[in-house]
Amino acid sequence: MAQALLRLCCYIIRDDFGPIIEEVAKVLLQKGRLPLVSISKFSKQSVSKTRECLFVLIQHNLVYWAETREGSRNSIHYSIDQNEVLARVNFGIYIKYANEWVRHRGADEITYYMLLNGKGTFNGFIEDRNISKRTNKYKELKMTFKKIVERRYLTPVRITDSKSAQDKASEAEQRELAKVTNFIPTKKQMAEVKAKLAAVTDDDSVATGSKRKINFDSIERPTKQQKGDDPIDENQYYRVNYEKFNAKSRNRQIVEFVKAQINQSASIIAKVVLDIVDDEKPNDVESYAISAQRIIRSVPIEKTDLFNQQMQSARRGVTREILIKQYLDYLVEYDDILRKKDENMGGMYIIRYNEICESLKKEIFEDVIMEKYGFKGVRIVRLLYEKGKLDEKAIVNLTLMNPLEVRQKLTELMSGGFVQIQEVPRSADRAPSRTFYLWDIDYKKCYDVLLNNYYQTLANIHQVRFDYESGASRLLEKKEKEDALRQLNKSSNIQLLNETERKKLHELEQILTQLDTVQLRIVQNIMLFRKYK
């Protein structure tokens, strides 16, 4: 694991669980799969304390365990998933937009409870909130919980979830090989078993937590609600589905990208299209085809004021349907935001997620180059991206820049890891005077460099936060004690902080808020660059 990524994962775990659990997690991140005794030895903790730390990490879906046979005894090995650790930095985004994405009140409370406890039941959530089952609040939250489960923002927890994907694949492979032969399998048999396992998908067999299986293909369709609708099992354990929330966050970035590049009306149409395909199990590569008529019907009526204003300013005979179709055609032409599949039902459109996210990453990368190296740096980067390998003289001629400035910018970009230089010798002795030096850029490598820089920046933000909080530890403890006394006595007149301390506390809160704002922006970019490499 890269040092920047390891440092960030350790800071995330320390921020959420404290330094003792951080030591245990750090051992698993560095050493990999280990038994309990080895983890205790490397972390320099007692076996009982190490076991308790592992219980906490398992409860929060960070650590997997699997029982393996070693000679005459069984041994339990533990491993940690770095993707689960990194997903924790997105929790603020999940809670902030939960109500908007689920489209039900109380979704943020349920999401917060599940993220806080790792996994939980609906009954546990009701008991934690101390809500009576006879109140309207209970009925409203139960309906919201059902919608969250139906739309797969929460997934049920199964016994097999305690095992990593590697352990599951290994066990499935052993079972299939046992059916084929009792002896050492041949290479052909191994290949057949692996091909068979690769073709098996268990998406449709996953339990949903309802008393009967939910038909996900009918979600969000205008069918009448049947009497005696299937209730959700209130004692089923659930956990947050990070992939679903990440997809919604990606869709939000796409809408903002369309709004910035085109206009607000185009972003409204893009949001409608993304909401339609999101409710129907979208694929990571592309969505299924949707008709222009369905898109026109799905555009909210209250959002059509912009279209009405544009129709009034346009030539006569332009209707709302024609205007929306024109925007759809423009989204097809502009940067491949949409793809037109055929002309059935007024046109069938699909979304190519990879292509849109590539455009998003390219824009973010060029913004970073603009901020670090200025417009001249962006000009050189775009030229190398379009033309390929060029020598310094060609770059000077094509960019119309001073040779000294070109050499300086190329040196800065190379030191940042964004451009590479390739030597092409004209003679066997490779003399510098008889060698061509070609400059080149690979955007995929640049994205990896940028992602590593994001890891370092996010780790530095956590370090700065720890330093500020540790420096004001006495002040924060005093504030917590004041809040506890106020809550205990139900009085707001209790004051343990003087005026100077309150001023320092206010300054600290402002600094932490600024750090959280920067962290939120970086986290969204990390989510995009990690998902679509």
PyMOL commands that set and color helices and strands:
alter all, ss='L'
color gray80, all
select helices_A, chain A and resi 3-17+19-31+36-43+47-59+82-102+107-117+122-129+136-150+159-162+165-180+187-199+216-218+242-261+264-278+292-298+301-303+305-313+320-333+344-346+353-387+392-399+403-415+432-434+443-471+473-489+499-531
alter helices_A, ss='H'
color red, helices_A
select strands_A, chain A and resi 34-35+63-70+73-80+154-156+238-240+290-291+339-342+348-350+390-391+420-425+435-440
alter strands_A, ss='S'
color yellow, strands_A
deselect
rebuild
show_as cartoon
